[in-house]
Amino acid sequence: MTSWRLLDTGARGGSENMAIDEALFTGVISGYSPPTLRFFTWEPACLSLGFRQQAGVRLLAACRRHQVEVVCRPTGGLAALHGEDLCYSVTTRLGEGPFPAALQQANLKINQALRAGLRLLGLPAE
């Protein structure tokens, strides 16, 4: 069974958070690093855009005005505004360990594990 690495990288700026995720991805895919679960927060607030999203001039101006950093995530999805939220990233190979080869089923497994962990902490999770 593969050992996992758990990281708590604390509060970081958006660019640094994305660089850490990219480094973890590169390490896992190349075989130099074990699968990794990372917890992190954002300081200062940050708008993270999905890989294929583009921010318009007005949005970028508003973010600058409110001192909100803007970054592009290496993954898909829609924009997310991060401030005081606790985030996580899971970096592993699909089809290895407990994860099926299909991304949607792997995401379901991750969500099930997160719900189970929150329930163990006494927090309701649906």
Rosetta silent file (secondary structure, phi, psi, omega in degrees, C-alpha in Angstrom):
SEQUENCE: MTSWRLLDTGARGGSENMAIDEALFTGVISGYSPPTLRFFTWEPACLSLGFRQQAGVRLLAACRRHQVEVVCRPTGGLAALHGEDLCYSVTTRLGEGPFPAALQQANLKINQALRAGLRLLGLPAE
SCORE:     score description
SCORE:     0.000 S_00000001
   1 L     0.000  138.884 -178.450    0.000    0.000    0.000 S_00000001
   2 L   -76.903  135.216  173.645    1.282    3.473   -0.896 S_00000001
   3 L   -82.287  148.513  178.947    2.017    5.910    1.922 S_00000001
   4 L  -107.004  158.304  174.638    0.541    9.353    1.664 S_00000001
   5 E  -111.389  136.220  176.195    1.969   12.704    2.658 S_00000001
   6 E  -112.117  125.420  178.642   -0.126   15.211    4.631 S_00000001
   7 E  -123.187  138.049  167.860    0.816   18.893    4.336 S_00000001
   8 E  -119.260  102.565 -175.681   -0.575   21.970    6.072 S_00000001
   9 E   -94.020    3.062  174.120    1.042   24.861    4.236 S_00000001
  10 E    67.113 -157.594 -176.586   -0.941   27.552    6.081 S_00000001
  11 E   -84.013  127.611  179.591   -1.852   30.943    4.636 S_00000001
  12 E  -141.278  160.828  172.916   -0.204   31.840    1.331 S_00000001
  13 L   -70.796  163.916 -177.421   -0.845   34.171   -1.562 S_00000001
  14 H   -59.147  -45.426 -178.957   -2.638   32.840   -4.617 S_00000001
  15 H   -62.069  -41.260  179.755    0.453   32.577   -6.808 S_00000001
  16 H   -68.330  -40.915  177.645    2.340   30.657   -4.126 S_00000001
  17 H   -59.882  -43.123 -179.833   -0.618   28.322   -3.493 S_00000001
  18 H   -69.298  -35.658  177.312   -0.832   27.504   -7.203 S_00000001
  19 H   -65.114  -39.356  177.906    2.950   27.019   -7.438 S_00000001
  20 H   -63.383  -46.082  178.906    2.839   24.558   -4.523 S_00000001
  21 H   -61.095  -40.790  179.015    0.048   22.582   -6.206 S_00000001
  22 H   -64.323  -41.524  178.367    1.984   22.535   -9.485 S_00000001
  23 H   -64.621  -40.999  177.611    5.138   21.317   -7.718 S_00000001
  24 H   -62.406  -44.790  178.861    3.166   18.585   -5.942 S_00000001
  25 H   -58.769  -48.806 -179.385    1.612   17.503   -9.238 S_00000001
  26 H   -60.059  -43.404  179.946    5.004   17.376  -10.967 S_00000001
  27 H   -63.839  -42.419 -178.863    6.512   15.390   -8.080 S_00000001
  28 H   -70.275  -46.395 -177.991    3.704   12.832   -7.980 S_00000001
  29 H   -63.901  -36.957 -179.474    3.469   12.367  -11.751 S_00000001
  30 H   -78.512  -11.490 -179.995    7.257   11.974  -12.079 S_00000001
  31 L    89.191    3.578 -179.984    7.320    9.436   -9.228 S_00000001
  32 L   -82.389  -21.473 -174.876    9.534   11.548   -6.943 S_00000001
  33 L  -126.803  149.771  176.453    6.786   12.332   -4.423 S_00000001
  34 L   -77.194  164.159  172.515    4.088   10.284   -2.729 S_00000001
  35 L   -53.573  146.007 -171.264    0.394   11.086   -3.167 S_00000001
  36 E  -135.747  135.159  169.133   -0.351   14.190   -1.104 S_00000001
  37 E  -108.238  120.586 -177.477   -3.265   15.708    0.769 S_00000001
  38 E  -120.566  133.205  172.408   -2.624   19.409    1.361 S_00000001
  39 E  -108.287  141.823 -177.923   -4.611   21.871    3.478 S_00000001
  40 E  -160.205  163.028  174.304   -4.122   25.601    2.976 S_00000001
  41 E  -128.955  178.515 -172.677   -5.669   29.049    3.267 S_00000001
  42 E  -120.554  129.058  174.893   -5.328   32.290    1.304 S_00000001
  43 L  -148.696  111.172    5.610   -3.704   35.538    2.419 S_00000001
  44 L   -79.968 -178.363  177.089   -4.569   37.973    0.940 S_00000001
  45 L   -54.349  151.024 -174.210   -7.989   37.171   -0.504 S_00000001
  46 E  -147.886  140.186  171.497   -7.776   35.659   -3.963 S_00000001
  47 E   -99.967  117.437  178.179  -10.013   34.949   -6.922 S_00000001
  48 E  -105.066  128.277 -179.079   -8.976   31.669   -8.514 S_00000001
  49 E   -98.960  145.639  174.083  -10.143   31.064  -12.054 S_00000001
  50 L   -65.371  160.783 -173.046  -10.608   27.656  -13.643 S_00000001
  51 L   -50.835  -39.768 -175.419   -8.052   26.631  -16.262 S_00000001
  52 L   -97.225    2.695 -178.271  -10.154   27.743  -19.245 S_00000001
  53 L   -84.058  153.463  173.901  -11.641   30.903  -17.718 S_00000001
  54 L  -128.413  141.279  178.013  -10.659   34.435  -18.577 S_00000001
  55 L   -94.464  134.491  177.171  -11.218   37.498  -16.400 S_00000001
  56 L   -76.967  166.524 -178.721  -12.614   40.595  -18.044 S_00000001
  57 H   -58.818  -42.406 -178.496  -11.105   44.054  -17.650 S_00000001
  58 H   -65.290  -41.086  178.776  -13.863   45.184  -15.258 S_00000001
  59 H   -64.285  -45.175  179.595  -13.410   42.132  -13.001 S_00000001
  60 H   -62.665  -39.718  178.442   -9.652   42.588  -12.875 S_00000001
  61 H   -64.534  -41.073  179.355  -10.065   46.298  -12.065 S_00000001
  62 H   -65.683  -40.720  178.780  -12.514   45.483   -9.247 S_00000001
  63 H   -63.838  -43.728  177.947  -10.146   42.881   -7.811 S_00000001
  64 H   -60.140  -44.049 -178.853   -7.254   45.358   -7.904 S_00000001
  65 H   -60.932  -36.267 -178.455   -9.398   48.003   -6.225 S_00000001
  66 L   -97.490    9.806  178.800  -10.283   45.593   -3.394 S_00000001
  67 L    57.124   44.218  176.343   -6.744   44.144   -3.169 S_00000001
  68 L  -105.900  119.799  177.793   -7.879   40.689   -4.267 S_00000001
  69 E   -68.969  152.605  177.171   -5.221   38.679   -6.073 S_00000001
  70 E  -125.539  127.652  177.480   -6.274   36.811   -9.232 S_00000001
  71 E  -134.541  162.630  175.037   -4.751   33.469  -10.256 S_00000001
  72 E  -108.473  125.325  176.719   -5.550   30.695  -12.673 S_00000001
  73 L   -75.574  152.001  176.605   -5.858   27.188  -11.235 S_00000001
  74 L   -76.493   -2.847 -179.667   -4.289   24.330  -13.178 S_00000001
  75 L  -109.932  171.835  179.578   -7.667   22.561  -12.924 S_00000001
  76 L   -80.558 -156.290 -179.617  -11.047   23.296  -14.447 S_00000001
  77 L    94.114  179.584 -177.875  -14.173   24.554  -12.796 S_00000001
  78 L   -95.888  173.106  179.691  -15.544   28.012  -12.256 S_00000001
  79 L   -62.003  145.076  176.017  -14.125   31.010  -10.425 S_00000001
  80 E  -135.240  131.179  176.786  -13.913   30.803   -6.638 S_00000001
  81 E   -93.626  120.064 -177.553  -13.355   33.717   -4.267 S_00000001
  82 E  -108.045  136.420  177.596  -11.103   32.645   -1.393 S_00000001
  83 L  -142.450  -85.585 -178.170  -10.757   34.545    1.860 S_00000001
  84 L  -103.272   16.548 -178.171  -11.178   32.843    5.192 S_00000001
  85 L   -83.421  152.953  173.563  -11.933   29.409    3.765 S_00000001
  86 L   -97.065  125.231 -178.439   -9.917   26.280    4.396 S_00000001
  87 E  -113.537  164.800  176.708   -8.989   24.588    1.122 S_00000001
  88 E  -141.151  156.022  168.905   -7.493   21.247    0.243 S_00000001
  89 E  -134.349  143.465  176.436   -5.811   19.649   -2.716 S_00000001
  90 E  -116.904  120.112 -179.021   -5.423   15.964   -3.424 S_00000001
  91 E  -118.780  110.701 -179.317   -2.505   15.079   -5.676 S_00000001
  92 L  -156.838  173.165  175.549   -2.379   11.464   -6.801 S_00000001
  93 L   -91.634  134.344  174.224   -2.525    9.309   -9.895 S_00000001
  94 L   -66.165  143.438  178.837   -5.950    8.225  -11.061 S_00000001
  95 L    84.976    1.394  178.020   -6.413    4.478  -11.021 S_00000001
  96 L  -115.024  150.643  179.121   -3.948    3.924   -8.155 S_00000001
  97 L    61.759 -136.454 -176.063   -4.713    3.123   -4.531 S_00000001
  98 L   -80.978    0.179 -172.225   -8.318    3.771   -3.579 S_00000001
  99 L   -99.097  130.284  174.240   -8.988    5.934   -6.646 S_00000001
 100 L   -70.246  168.561 -177.917  -10.688    4.724   -9.797 S_00000001
 101 L   -74.461  -21.488 -178.850   -9.295    5.776  -13.182 S_00000001
 102 L   -86.176  129.980 -176.133  -12.278    8.039  -13.946 S_00000001
 103 H   -58.488  -43.732 -177.739  -11.975   11.583  -12.581 S_00000001
 104 H   -62.101  -41.586  178.435  -15.661   11.913  -11.642 S_00000001
 105 H   -69.967  -34.388  176.526  -15.588    8.700   -9.568 S_00000001
 106 H   -64.840  -42.129  176.518  -12.304    9.771   -7.949 S_00000001
 107 H   -61.727  -38.137  177.072  -13.917   13.092   -6.946 S_00000001
 108 H   -61.935  -43.406  177.733  -16.833   11.150   -5.457 S_00000001
 109 H   -60.551  -43.781  178.861  -14.377    9.080   -3.355 S_00000001
 110 H   -62.020  -45.051  178.930  -12.673   12.269   -2.124 S_00000001
 111 H   -61.976  -40.626  177.807  -16.035   13.817   -1.199 S_00000001
 112 H   -62.441  -42.016  179.366  -17.057   10.670    0.682 S_00000001
 113 H   -66.006  -41.172  177.984  -13.783   10.731    2.633 S_00000001
 114 H   -63.070  -44.014  177.733  -14.192   14.432    3.479 S_00000001
 115 H   -61.011  -43.958  179.691  -17.746   13.868    4.726 S_00000001
 116 H   -62.139  -42.693  178.403  -16.597   10.926    6.861 S_00000001
 117 H   -63.047  -42.827  178.266  -13.754   13.017    8.342 S_00000001
 118 H   -64.134  -39.911  178.229  -16.079   15.920    9.157 S_00000001
 119 H   -64.201  -38.450  177.264  -18.550   13.557   10.809 S_00000001
 120 H   -62.273  -28.244  177.257  -15.737   12.085   12.935 S_00000001
 121 L   -83.517    0.129  179.860  -15.101   15.667   14.130 S_00000001
 122 L    83.551   16.228 -179.188  -18.780   15.932   15.100 S_00000001
 123 L  -102.469  132.638  177.969  -19.659   18.255   12.220 S_00000001
 124 L   -67.484  135.362 -179.432  -22.758   17.604   10.140 S_00000001
 125 L  -140.473  125.679  178.649  -21.815   16.994    6.516 S_00000001
 126 L  -123.498    0.000    0.000  -24.132   16.379    3.584 S_00000001
